[in-house]
Amino acid sequence: MPFLPTISTFFIVTSAVLVAIGWGFILKGKPKAHKRTMLSAAVSALLFFIIYVSRTAFIGNTSFGGPDDIKIYYTIFLIFHIILATTGALFGLVTITLALKRKINIHRKIGPITSIIWFCSAATGVAVYLLLYIIYDGGQTTSMLKAILGG
């Protein structure tokens, strides 16, 4: 198992688990535990992002090393994951900002949507990790655009 991708995947999964726990706390009427857990989830997501961006900048990205006949499906799935992850991150920033500014009514409305997007993003991220490093041997390490589009 590759070290940095495994660590970054651990942090994104941890973030999603903490979001689920935090959601449970708010449903049980425990706002302080909810806040602590959700901020911990955000820190875990930030650690993922720092590791991912650092690895991308200094090492590059791993291209798909699986069979050529499924490469197009992997690429479509990866693009879907990237869009989902970006959307989840933006929703997350907005949701946290609303909570910290005490705009709780709006926070309550978009929080569940943000959480669902985040769970889906984490799940598709784990699938990308499995496809790149566990199920198939990773391809070449290359620039991000070449890894996404093939080359």
DSSP file (Angstrom, degrees, kcal/mol; ACC not computed):
  #  RESIDUE AA STRUCTURE BP1 BP2  ACC     N-H-->O    O-->H-N    N-H-->O    O-->H-N    TCO  KAPPA ALPHA  PHI   PSI    X-CA   Y-CA   Z-CA
    1    1 A M              0   0    0      0, 0.0     2,-0.2     0, 0.0   133,-0.1   0.000 360.0 360.0 360.0 131.3    0.0    0.0    0.0
    2    2 A P     >  -     0   0    0      0, 0.0     4,-1.5     0, 0.0     5,-0.2  -0.460 360.0-136.0 -69.8 139.5    1.4    3.4   -0.9
    3    3 A F  H  > S+     0   0    0      2,-0.2     4,-2.4     1,-0.2     5,-0.2   0.969  92.7  38.5 -64.8 -62.0    2.1    5.5    2.1
    4    4 A L  H  > S+     0   0    0      1,-0.2     4,-2.9     2,-0.2     5,-0.3   0.917 117.4  48.2 -64.5 -45.6    0.7    9.0    1.3
    5    5 A P  H  > S+     0   0    0      0, 0.0     4,-2.1     0, 0.0    -1,-0.2   0.882 113.2  50.1 -61.0 -34.6   -2.4    8.0   -0.6
    6    6 A T  H  X S+     0   0    0     -4,-1.5     4,-2.1     2,-0.2    -2,-0.2   0.920 112.6  46.2 -67.7 -43.2   -3.2    5.5    2.2
    7    7 A I  H  X S+     0   0    0     -4,-2.4     4,-1.9     2,-0.2    -1,-0.2   0.925 113.5  48.1 -65.2 -44.9   -2.8    8.3    4.9
    8    8 A S  H  X S+     0   0    0     -4,-2.9     4,-1.8     1,-0.2    -1,-0.2   0.893 111.4  50.3 -65.6 -37.5   -4.8   10.8    2.9
    9    9 A T  H  X S+     0   0    0     -4,-2.1     4,-2.3    -5,-0.3     5,-0.2   0.892 107.0  55.7 -65.6 -38.6   -7.6    8.3    2.4
   10   10 A F  H  X S+     0   0    0     -4,-2.1     4,-2.6     1,-0.2    -2,-0.2   0.918 107.7  49.3 -56.7 -44.1   -7.6    7.5    6.1
   11   11 A F  H  X S+     0   0    0     -4,-1.9     4,-2.1     2,-0.2    -1,-0.2   0.864 110.5  48.6 -68.1 -35.6   -8.2   11.2    6.8
   12   12 A I  H  X S+     0   0    0     -4,-1.8     4,-2.0     2,-0.2    -1,-0.2   0.889 113.1  47.5 -72.9 -36.3  -11.1   11.6    4.4
   13   13 A V  H  X S+     0   0    0     -4,-2.3     4,-2.5     2,-0.2    -2,-0.2   0.918 111.5  51.5 -66.1 -42.7  -12.8    8.4    5.8
   14   14 A T  H  X S+     0   0    0     -4,-2.6     4,-2.6    -5,-0.2    -2,-0.2   0.908 108.2  52.8 -58.6 -42.2  -12.2    9.7    9.3
   15   15 A S  H  X S+     0   0    0     -4,-2.1     4,-2.2     1,-0.2    -1,-0.2   0.924 109.7  47.3 -59.4 -46.1  -13.8   13.0    8.3
   16   16 A A  H  X S+     0   0    0     -4,-2.0     4,-2.1     2,-0.2    -2,-0.2   0.898 111.8  50.4 -65.2 -40.5  -16.9   11.3    7.0
   17   17 A V  H  X S+     0   0    0     -4,-2.5     4,-2.4     1,-0.2    -1,-0.2   0.913 110.6  49.8 -63.3 -42.0  -17.2    9.1   10.1
   18   18 A L  H  X S+     0   0    0     -4,-2.6     4,-3.0     2,-0.2    -2,-0.2   0.875 107.6  54.0 -65.3 -36.6  -16.9   12.2   12.3
   19   19 A V  H  X S+     0   0    0     -4,-2.2     4,-2.5     2,-0.2    -1,-0.2   0.924 109.3  48.7 -61.8 -42.9  -19.6   13.9   10.2
   20   20 A A  H  X S+     0   0    0     -4,-2.1     4,-2.0     2,-0.2    -2,-0.2   0.919 113.3  46.6 -62.7 -43.4  -21.9   11.0   10.8
   21   21 A I  H  X S+     0   0    0     -4,-2.4     4,-2.1     2,-0.2    -2,-0.2   0.919 112.5  50.4 -64.4 -43.2  -21.2   11.1   14.5
   22   22 A G  H  X S+     0   0    0     -4,-3.0     4,-2.0     1,-0.2    -2,-0.2   0.883 107.7  52.9 -62.3 -39.1  -21.7   14.8   14.6
   23   23 A W  H  X S+     0   0    0     -4,-2.5     4,-2.0     1,-0.2    -1,-0.2   0.914 108.2  51.7 -61.1 -42.9  -25.0   14.5   12.8
   24   24 A G  H  X S+     0   0    0     -4,-2.0     4,-1.4     1,-0.2    -2,-0.2   0.896 106.7  53.8 -60.6 -40.9  -26.0   12.0   15.5
   25   25 A F  H  <>S+     0   0    0     -4,-2.1     5,-2.5     1,-0.2    -1,-0.2   0.912 108.5  47.6 -61.7 -42.7  -25.1   14.4   18.3
   26   26 A I  H ><5S+     0   0    0     -4,-2.0     3,-1.4     1,-0.2    -1,-0.2   0.879 108.7  54.5 -70.0 -34.2  -27.3   17.2   16.9
   27   27 A L  H 3<5S+     0   0    0     -4,-2.0    -1,-0.2     1,-0.3    -2,-0.2   0.806 108.1  51.0 -65.3 -27.6  -30.2   14.8   16.5
   28   28 A K  T 3<5S-     0   0    0     -4,-1.4    -1,-0.3    -3,-0.2    -2,-0.2   0.364 122.6-108.2 -89.3   4.8  -29.8   13.9   20.2
   29   29 A G  T < 5S+     0   0    0     -3,-1.4    -3,-0.2     1,-0.1    -2,-0.1   0.848  77.5 132.6  75.3  34.1  -29.8   17.6   21.1
   30   30 A K     >< +     0   0    0     -5,-2.5     4,-2.3     1,-0.2     5,-0.1  -0.688  21.4 167.4-117.7  76.6  -26.1   17.9   22.0
   31   31 A P  H  > S+     0   0    0      0, 0.0     4,-2.7     0, 0.0     5,-0.2   0.835  73.9  53.0 -64.2 -34.5  -25.0   21.0   20.1
   32   32 A K  H  > S+     0   0    0      2,-0.2     4,-2.3     1,-0.2     5,-0.2   0.929 112.5  44.2 -68.0 -42.6  -21.6   21.3   21.9
   33   33 A A  H  > S+     0   0    0      2,-0.2     4,-2.5     1,-0.2     5,-0.2   0.888 113.3  53.5 -65.8 -38.2  -20.6   17.8   21.0
   34   34 A H  H  X S+     0   0    0     -4,-2.3     4,-2.8     2,-0.2     5,-0.2   0.943 109.6  47.3 -58.9 -49.6  -21.9   18.4   17.5
   35   35 A K  H  X S+     0   0    0     -4,-2.7     4,-2.5     1,-0.2     5,-0.2   0.930 113.5  47.0 -61.0 -47.7  -19.8   21.5   17.1
   36   36 A R  H  X S+     0   0    0     -4,-2.3     4,-1.9     1,-0.2    -1,-0.2   0.914 115.2  46.2 -61.0 -43.4  -16.6   19.8   18.4
   37   37 A T  H  X S+     0   0    0     -4,-2.5     4,-2.2     2,-0.2    -2,-0.2   0.912 112.9  48.3 -68.7 -42.4  -17.1   16.7   16.2
   38   38 A M  H  X S+     0   0    0     -4,-2.8     4,-2.1     2,-0.2    -1,-0.2   0.888 111.5  49.9 -67.3 -38.1  -17.9   18.7   13.1
   39   39 A L  H  X S+     0   0    0     -4,-2.5     4,-2.1    -5,-0.2    -1,-0.2   0.873 110.1  51.5 -67.0 -34.9  -14.9   20.9   13.6
   40   40 A S  H  X S+     0   0    0     -4,-1.9     4,-2.4    -5,-0.2    -2,-0.2   0.890 108.0  52.2 -64.9 -39.1  -12.8   17.8   14.1
   41   41 A A  H  X S+     0   0    0     -4,-2.2     4,-2.3     1,-0.2    -2,-0.2   0.900 109.1  50.3 -61.7 -40.8  -14.2   16.4   10.8
   42   42 A A  H  X S+     0   0    0     -4,-2.1     4,-2.4     2,-0.2    -2,-0.2   0.895 109.7  50.0 -65.8 -40.0  -13.2   19.7    9.1
   43   43 A V  H  X S+     0   0    0     -4,-2.1     4,-2.5     2,-0.2    -2,-0.2   0.915 110.5  50.3 -63.9 -42.6   -9.7   19.4   10.5
   44   44 A S  H  X S+     0   0    0     -4,-2.4     4,-2.1     2,-0.2    -2,-0.2   0.910 111.3  48.2 -62.0 -42.3   -9.5   15.8    9.2
   45   45 A A  H  X S+     0   0    0     -4,-2.3     4,-2.5     1,-0.2    -1,-0.2   0.889 110.4  52.2 -64.3 -39.0  -10.7   16.9    5.8
   46   46 A L  H  X S+     0   0    0     -4,-2.4     4,-2.7     2,-0.2    -2,-0.2   0.900 107.3  51.8 -64.7 -40.7   -8.1   19.7    5.8
   47   47 A L  H  X S+     0   0    0     -4,-2.5     4,-2.3     2,-0.2     5,-0.2   0.909 109.4  50.8 -62.0 -41.7   -5.3   17.2    6.7
   48   48 A F  H  X S+     0   0    0     -4,-2.1     4,-3.0     1,-0.2    -2,-0.2   0.956 111.3  48.3 -55.1 -50.6   -6.5   15.1    3.7
   49   49 A F  H  X S+     0   0    0     -4,-2.5     4,-2.9     1,-0.2     5,-0.3   0.895 110.3  50.3 -61.5 -43.1   -6.3   18.2    1.5
   50   50 A I  H  X S+     0   0    0     -4,-2.7     4,-2.3     2,-0.2    -1,-0.2   0.928 114.4  44.4 -61.8 -45.5   -2.9   19.3    2.6
   51   51 A I  H  X S+     0   0    0     -4,-2.3     4,-2.6    -5,-0.2     5,-0.2   0.928 115.4  48.4 -64.9 -44.6   -1.5   15.8    2.0
   52   52 A Y  H  X S+     0   0    0     -4,-3.0     4,-2.6    -5,-0.2    -2,-0.2   0.938 114.8  43.6 -62.5 -48.3   -3.2   15.5   -1.3
   53   53 A V  H  X S+     0   0    0     -4,-2.9     4,-2.8     2,-0.2     5,-0.2   0.903 114.5  50.5 -66.3 -40.5   -2.1   18.9   -2.6
   54   54 A S  H  X S+     0   0    0     -4,-2.3     4,-2.7    -5,-0.3     5,-0.4   0.935 112.8  46.2 -62.0 -46.1    1.5   18.4   -1.3
   55   55 A R  H  X>S+     0   0    0     -4,-2.6     4,-2.7    -5,-0.2     5,-2.5   0.916 113.8  49.0 -62.9 -43.0    1.7   15.0   -3.0
   56   56 A T  H  <5S+     0   0    0     -4,-2.6    -2,-0.2     3,-0.2    -1,-0.2   0.916 115.4  43.9 -62.6 -43.5    0.3   16.4   -6.2
   57   57 A A  H  <5S+     0   0    0     -4,-2.8    -2,-0.2    -5,-0.2    -1,-0.2   0.901 126.6  27.9 -69.6 -41.6    2.6   19.4   -6.3
   58   58 A F  H  <5S+     0   0    0     -4,-2.7    -3,-0.2    -5,-0.2    -2,-0.2   0.761 137.9  16.1 -97.3 -26.5    5.8   17.5   -5.3
   59   59 A I  T  <5S-     0   0    0     -4,-2.7    -3,-0.2    -5,-0.4     2,-0.2   0.747  95.0-132.4-114.9 -40.8    5.3   14.0   -6.6
   60   60 A G      < -     0   0    0     -5,-2.5     2,-0.3    -6,-0.1    83,-0.2  -0.657  31.1 -62.2 112.3-173.1    2.4   14.0   -9.1
   61   61 A N  E     -A  142   0A   0     81,-3.9    81,-3.9    -2,-0.2     2,-0.5  -0.812  43.1-115.7-112.9 154.7   -0.6   11.9   -9.5
   62   62 A T  E     -A  141   0A   0     -2,-0.3    79,-0.2    79,-0.3    78,-0.1  -0.774  28.1-139.9 -90.8 127.5   -0.9    8.2  -10.2
   63   63 A S        -     0   0    0     77,-3.0    76,-2.8    -2,-0.5     2,-0.2  -0.426  36.8 -81.7 -80.7 162.6   -2.5    7.3  -13.5
   64   64 A F        -     0   0    0     83,-0.6    76,-0.2    74,-0.2    -1,-0.1  -0.462  40.3-174.2 -67.7 128.9   -4.9    4.4  -13.8
   65   65 A G        +     0   0    0     66,-0.3    72,-0.3    -2,-0.2    -1,-0.1   0.319  48.3 104.2-107.2   6.3   -3.0    1.1  -14.2
   66   66 A G  S    S-     0   0    0      1,-0.2     5,-0.1    70,-0.2    70,-0.0  -0.033  84.8 -49.3 -78.7-173.4   -5.9   -1.2  -14.8
   67   67 A P    >>  -     0   0    0      0, 0.0     3,-1.4     0, 0.0     4,-0.5  -0.228  46.2-127.5 -61.0 143.3   -7.1   -2.7  -18.1
   68   68 A D  H >> S+     0   0    0      1,-0.3     3,-0.8     2,-0.2     4,-0.5   0.814 104.4  66.0 -60.6 -31.3   -7.5   -0.4  -21.1
   69   69 A D  H 34 S+     0   0    0      1,-0.2    -1,-0.3     2,-0.1     4,-0.1   0.666 109.6  36.4 -71.4 -13.6  -11.1   -1.5  -21.7
   70   70 A I  H <> S+     0   0    0     -3,-1.4     4,-2.3     2,-0.1    -1,-0.2   0.379  89.0  97.1-112.7   2.8  -12.3   -0.1  -18.4
   71   71 A K  H <X S+     0   0    0     -3,-0.8     4,-2.7    -4,-0.5     5,-0.2   0.882  81.6  53.6 -59.3 -39.8  -10.1    3.0  -18.4
   72   72 A I  H  X S+     0   0    0     -4,-0.5     4,-2.3     2,-0.2    -1,-0.2   0.886 109.2  48.9 -63.6 -38.4  -12.9    5.2  -19.8
   73   73 A Y  H  > S+     0   0    0     -3,-0.2     4,-2.4     2,-0.2    -1,-0.2   0.899 111.5  49.4 -68.3 -40.5  -15.3    4.1  -17.1
   74   74 A Y  H  X S+     0   0    0     -4,-2.3     4,-3.0     2,-0.2    -2,-0.2   0.929 110.7  50.9 -61.2 -44.9  -12.6    4.8  -14.4
   75   75 A T  H  X S+     0   0    0     -4,-2.7     4,-2.5     2,-0.2    -2,-0.2   0.913 111.0  47.0 -61.8 -44.3  -12.0    8.3  -16.0
   76   76 A I  H  X S+     0   0    0     -4,-2.3     4,-2.3     2,-0.2    -1,-0.2   0.925 114.0  48.5 -62.3 -44.1  -15.7    9.1  -15.9
   77   77 A F  H  X S+     0   0    0     -4,-2.4     4,-2.5     2,-0.2    -2,-0.2   0.904 111.1  50.7 -62.1 -42.7  -16.0    7.9  -12.3
   78   78 A L  H  X S+     0   0    0     -4,-3.0     4,-2.6     2,-0.2    -2,-0.2   0.910 110.0  48.9 -63.5 -43.4  -12.9    9.9  -11.3
   79   79 A I  H  X S+     0   0    0     -4,-2.5     4,-2.4     2,-0.2    -1,-0.2   0.916 111.1  51.0 -63.0 -42.1  -14.3   13.1  -12.9
   80   80 A F  H  X S+     0   0    0     -4,-2.3     4,-2.6     1,-0.2    -2,-0.2   0.928 111.0  49.0 -58.3 -45.4  -17.6   12.5  -11.1
   81   81 A H  H  X S+     0   0    0     -4,-2.5     4,-3.2     2,-0.2     5,-0.2   0.913 109.8  50.9 -61.3 -43.7  -15.6   12.1   -7.8
   82   82 A I  H  X S+     0   0    0     -4,-2.6     4,-2.4     2,-0.2     5,-0.2   0.918 112.4  46.1 -62.0 -44.0  -13.6   15.3   -8.4
   83   83 A I  H  X S+     0   0    0     -4,-2.4     4,-2.5     2,-0.2    -1,-0.2   0.926 115.2  47.5 -63.6 -44.6  -16.8   17.3   -9.0
   84   84 A L  H  X S+     0   0    0     -4,-2.6     4,-2.9    -5,-0.2    -2,-0.2   0.916 113.1  47.9 -62.5 -45.3  -18.5   15.7   -6.0
   85   85 A A  H  X S+     0   0    0     -4,-3.2     4,-2.4     2,-0.2    -2,-0.2   0.899 113.1  47.8 -65.1 -41.5  -15.5   16.3   -3.7
   86   86 A T  H  X S+     0   0    0     -4,-2.4     4,-2.3    -5,-0.2    -2,-0.2   0.926 113.9  47.1 -65.2 -44.5  -15.1   20.0   -4.9
   87   87 A T  H  X S+     0   0    0     -4,-2.5     4,-2.9    -5,-0.2     5,-0.2   0.920 112.7  50.2 -61.7 -44.5  -18.9   20.5   -4.3
   88   88 A G  H  X S+     0   0    0     -4,-2.9     4,-2.6     1,-0.2    -2,-0.2   0.894 110.2  49.8 -61.6 -41.3  -18.7   18.9   -0.9
   89   89 A A  H  X S+     0   0    0     -4,-2.4     4,-2.4     2,-0.2    -1,-0.2   0.921 112.7  46.4 -65.1 -43.5  -15.7   21.0    0.1
   90   90 A L  H  X S+     0   0    0     -4,-2.3     4,-2.3     2,-0.2    -2,-0.2   0.931 114.2  47.4 -65.0 -45.3  -17.5   24.2   -0.9
   91   91 A F  H  X S+     0   0    0     -4,-2.9     4,-3.0     1,-0.2    -2,-0.2   0.905 110.9  53.8 -60.5 -40.1  -20.7   23.2    0.8
   92   92 A G  H  X S+     0   0    0     -4,-2.6     4,-2.7    -5,-0.2     5,-0.3   0.921 108.1  48.2 -60.9 -45.5  -18.6   22.3    3.9
   93   93 A L  H  X S+     0   0    0     -4,-2.4     4,-2.3     1,-0.2    -1,-0.2   0.916 114.7  45.9 -61.4 -43.3  -17.0   25.7    4.0
   94   94 A V  H  X S+     0   0    0     -4,-2.3     4,-2.7     2,-0.2    -2,-0.2   0.927 113.1  49.8 -65.6 -44.6  -20.3   27.4    3.7
   95   95 A T  H  X S+     0   0    0     -4,-3.0     4,-2.0     1,-0.2    -2,-0.2   0.919 113.3  45.4 -62.1 -45.3  -22.0   25.2    6.2
   96   96 A I  H  X S+     0   0    0     -4,-2.7     4,-2.7     2,-0.2     5,-0.2   0.916 112.7  51.4 -64.5 -43.1  -19.2   25.7    8.8
   97   97 A T  H  X S+     0   0    0     -4,-2.3     4,-2.0    -5,-0.3    -2,-0.2   0.919 109.1  50.5 -60.8 -44.2  -19.2   29.4    8.2
   98   98 A L  H  <>S+     0   0    0     -4,-2.7     5,-2.9     1,-0.2    -1,-0.2   0.909 112.0  47.8 -60.2 -42.0  -22.9   29.7    8.7
   99   99 A A  H ><5S+     0   0    0     -4,-2.0     3,-1.5     3,-0.2    -2,-0.2   0.932 111.9  48.3 -65.3 -45.5  -22.7   27.8   12.0
  100  100 A L  H 3<5S+     0   0    0     -4,-2.7    -1,-0.2     1,-0.3    -2,-0.2   0.799 110.8  51.2 -67.7 -27.8  -19.8   29.9   13.3
  101  101 A K  T 3<5S-     0   0    0     -4,-2.0    -1,-0.3    -5,-0.2    -2,-0.2   0.364 116.3-119.0 -87.3   5.1  -21.7   33.1   12.3
  102  102 A R  T < 5 +     0   0    0     -3,-1.5     2,-1.3     1,-0.2     3,-0.2   0.780  67.3 143.1  63.1  30.1  -24.7   31.6   14.2
  103  103 A K     >< +     0   0    0     -5,-2.9     4,-2.2     1,-0.2     3,-0.3  -0.553  19.6 161.6 -93.0  67.2  -26.9   31.6   11.2
  104  104 A I  H  >  +     0   0    0     -2,-1.3     4,-2.9     1,-0.2     5,-0.2   0.807  59.2  60.5 -66.9 -35.4  -28.4   28.4   12.5
  105  105 A N  H  > S+     0   0    0     -3,-0.2     4,-1.1     2,-0.2    -1,-0.2   0.936 112.9  38.0 -60.4 -45.6  -31.6   28.3   10.5
  106  106 A I  H  > S+     0   0    0     -3,-0.3     4,-2.2     2,-0.2     5,-0.3   0.900 114.5  56.0 -70.5 -40.2  -29.8   28.3    7.2
  107  107 A H  H  X S+     0   0    0     -4,-2.2     4,-2.3     1,-0.2    -2,-0.2   0.905 105.5  52.2 -56.7 -43.4  -27.1   26.0    8.6
  108  108 A R  H  < S+     0   0    0     -4,-2.9    -1,-0.2     1,-0.2    -2,-0.2   0.829 109.7  50.3 -63.6 -32.5  -29.8   23.5    9.6
  109  109 A K  H  < S+     0   0    0     -4,-1.1     4,-0.5    -3,-0.3    -2,-0.2   0.906 120.8  30.2 -75.3 -41.7  -31.2   23.5    6.0
  110  110 A I  H  X S+     0   0    0     -4,-2.2     4,-3.0     1,-0.1     5,-0.2   0.660 100.8  81.7 -95.7 -13.8  -28.0   22.9    4.2
  111  111 A G  H  X S+     0   0    0     -4,-2.3     4,-2.6    -5,-0.3     5,-0.2   0.932  94.2  45.7 -55.5 -50.7  -26.1   20.8    6.8
  112  112 A P  H  > S+     0   0    0      0, 0.0     4,-2.2     0, 0.0    -1,-0.2   0.886 113.6  50.0 -62.2 -36.7  -27.9   17.5    5.9
  113  113 A I  H  > S+     0   0    0     -4,-0.5     4,-2.4     2,-0.2    -2,-0.2   0.934 111.3  49.1 -64.3 -45.5  -27.3   18.2    2.2
  114  114 A T  H  X S+     0   0    0     -4,-3.0     4,-2.6     1,-0.2    -1,-0.2   0.915 110.3  51.5 -58.8 -44.4  -23.6   18.9    2.9
  115  115 A S  H  X S+     0   0    0     -4,-2.6     4,-2.6    -5,-0.2    -1,-0.2   0.916 109.8  48.1 -61.6 -44.4  -23.3   15.7    4.9
  116  116 A I  H  X S+     0   0    0     -4,-2.2     4,-2.3     2,-0.2    -1,-0.2   0.922 112.3  48.9 -64.1 -43.8  -24.8   13.5    2.2
  117  117 A I  H  X S+     0   0    0     -4,-2.4     4,-2.5     1,-0.2    -1,-0.2   0.915 112.0  50.6 -59.3 -42.1  -22.5   15.1   -0.4
  118  118 A W  H  X S+     0   0    0     -4,-2.6     4,-2.6     2,-0.2    -2,-0.2   0.896 108.8  50.2 -65.2 -41.5  -19.6   14.5    1.9
  119  119 A F  H  X S+     0   0    0     -4,-2.6     4,-2.5     2,-0.2    -1,-0.2   0.924 113.1  46.5 -61.9 -44.1  -20.5   10.8    2.5
  120  120 A C  H  X S+     0   0    0     -4,-2.3     4,-2.6     2,-0.2     5,-0.2   0.900 112.1  50.8 -65.2 -40.6  -20.7   10.3   -1.3
  121  121 A S  H  X S+     0   0    0     -4,-2.5     4,-2.2     2,-0.2    -2,-0.2   0.920 111.6  47.3 -62.6 -44.5  -17.5   12.1   -1.9
  122  122 A A  H  X S+     0   0    0     -4,-2.6     4,-2.3     2,-0.2    -2,-0.2   0.920 112.7  49.6 -63.7 -43.4  -15.7   10.0    0.8
  123  123 A A  H  X S+     0   0    0     -4,-2.5     4,-2.0     1,-0.2    -2,-0.2   0.920 113.3  44.7 -63.7 -44.2  -17.1    6.8   -0.7
  124  124 A T  H  X S+     0   0    0     -4,-2.6     4,-2.3     2,-0.2    -1,-0.2   0.845 111.0  55.9 -69.8 -31.1  -16.1    7.6   -4.2
  125  125 A G  H  X S+     0   0    0     -4,-2.2     4,-2.4    -5,-0.2    -2,-0.2   0.906 107.4  48.1 -64.4 -41.6  -12.7    8.7   -3.0
  126  126 A V  H  X S+     0   0    0     -4,-2.3     4,-2.8     2,-0.2    -2,-0.2   0.899 110.3  52.7 -64.2 -40.1  -12.2    5.3   -1.3
  127  127 A A  H  X S+     0   0    0     -4,-2.0     4,-2.6     2,-0.2    -2,-0.2   0.915 109.1  49.0 -62.0 -42.4  -13.3    3.6   -4.6
  128  128 A V  H  X S+     0   0    0     -4,-2.3     4,-2.4     2,-0.2     5,-0.2   0.933 111.6  49.9 -61.1 -45.8  -10.7    5.7   -6.5
  129  129 A Y  H  X>S+     0   0    0     -4,-2.4     4,-2.6     1,-0.2     5,-0.6   0.930 111.8  47.8 -57.4 -47.6   -8.0    4.7   -4.0
  130  130 A L  I  X>S+     0   0    0     -4,-2.8     5,-3.4     1,-0.2     4,-1.5   0.906 113.4  47.4 -61.6 -42.4   -9.0    1.0   -4.3
  131  131 A L  I  <>S+     0   0    0     -4,-2.6     5,-0.5    -5,-0.2   -66,-0.3   0.855 117.9  42.0 -67.7 -34.7   -9.0    1.1   -8.1
  132  132 A L  I  <5S+     0   0    0     -4,-2.4    -2,-0.2    -5,-0.2    -1,-0.2   0.836 133.2  11.7 -81.1 -33.7   -5.6    2.9   -8.2
  133  133 A Y  I  <5S+     0   0    0     -4,-2.6    -3,-0.2    -5,-0.2     5,-0.2   0.656 130.0  31.0-124.4 -20.4   -3.6    1.1   -5.6
  134  134 A I  I  <<S+     0   0    0     -4,-1.5    -3,-0.2    -5,-0.6    -4,-0.1   0.836 120.5  35.6-110.3 -55.5   -5.3   -2.1   -4.4
  135  135 A I  I   <S+     0   0    0     -5,-3.4     2,-0.3     1,-0.1    -4,-0.2   0.921 130.0  20.0 -70.2 -43.7   -7.4   -3.7   -7.1
  136  136 A Y  S   <S-     0   0    0     -6,-0.6     2,-0.3    -5,-0.5   -70,-0.2  -0.890  90.9-101.4-121.9 154.5   -5.0   -2.7   -9.9
  137  137 A D        -     0   0    0     -2,-0.3    -4,-0.1   -72,-0.3   -72,-0.1  -0.570  50.5-103.7 -70.1 137.5   -1.3   -1.7   -9.8
  138  138 A G        -     0   0    0     -2,-0.3   -74,-0.2    -5,-0.2     3,-0.1  -0.250  32.9-130.5 -60.8 149.2   -1.0    2.0  -10.1
  139  139 A G        -     0   0    0    -76,-2.8   -74,-0.2     1,-0.2    -1,-0.1   0.125  52.3 -42.9 -79.0-157.6    0.1    3.4  -13.4
  140  140 A Q        -     0   0    0    -76,-0.2   -77,-3.0   -78,-0.1     2,-0.6  -0.354  56.9-115.3 -69.8 150.6    2.8    5.9  -13.9
  141  141 A T  E     +A   62   0A   0    -79,-0.2   -79,-0.3    -3,-0.1     2,-0.2  -0.801  57.7 145.2 -85.0 125.3    3.1    8.9  -11.5
  142  142 A T  E     -A   61   0A   0    -81,-3.9   -81,-3.9    -2,-0.6   -83,-0.1  -0.812  51.1 -52.0-149.0-177.9    2.5   11.9  -13.7
  143  143 A S     >  -     0   0    0     -2,-0.2     4,-2.4   -83,-0.2     5,-0.2  -0.231  56.3-108.8 -63.5 158.0    1.0   15.4  -13.7
  144  144 A M  H  > S+     0   0    0      1,-0.2     4,-2.2     2,-0.2     5,-0.2   0.909 116.9  48.8 -57.3 -47.3   -2.6   15.7  -12.5
  145  145 A L  H  > S+     0   0    0      1,-0.2     4,-2.8     2,-0.2     5,-0.3   0.902 112.4  48.0 -63.5 -40.9   -4.1   16.4  -15.9
  146  146 A K  H  > S+     0   0    0      1,-0.2     4,-1.7     2,-0.2    -1,-0.2   0.888 111.1  51.8 -66.2 -37.3   -2.3   13.5  -17.5
  147  147 A A  H  < S+     0   0    0     -4,-2.4   -83,-0.6     2,-0.2    -2,-0.2   0.884 116.0  40.7 -65.7 -37.7   -3.4   11.2  -14.7
  148  148 A I  H  < S+     0   0    0     -4,-2.2    -2,-0.2    -5,-0.2    -1,-0.2   0.933 126.8  31.3 -75.2 -46.8   -7.0   12.2  -15.1
  149  149 A L  H  < S-     0   0    0     -4,-2.8    -2,-0.2    -5,-0.2    -3,-0.2   0.523 112.6-114.0 -93.4  -6.7   -7.1   12.3  -18.9
  150  150 A G     <        0   0    0     -4,-1.7    -3,-0.1    -5,-0.3    -1,-0.1   0.264 360.0 360.0  84.3 145.3   -4.6    9.6  -19.6
  151  151 A G              0   0    0     -4,-0.1    -4,-0.1    -3,-0.1    -5,-0.1   0.372 360.0 360.0 155.6 360.0   -1.3   10.0  -21.2
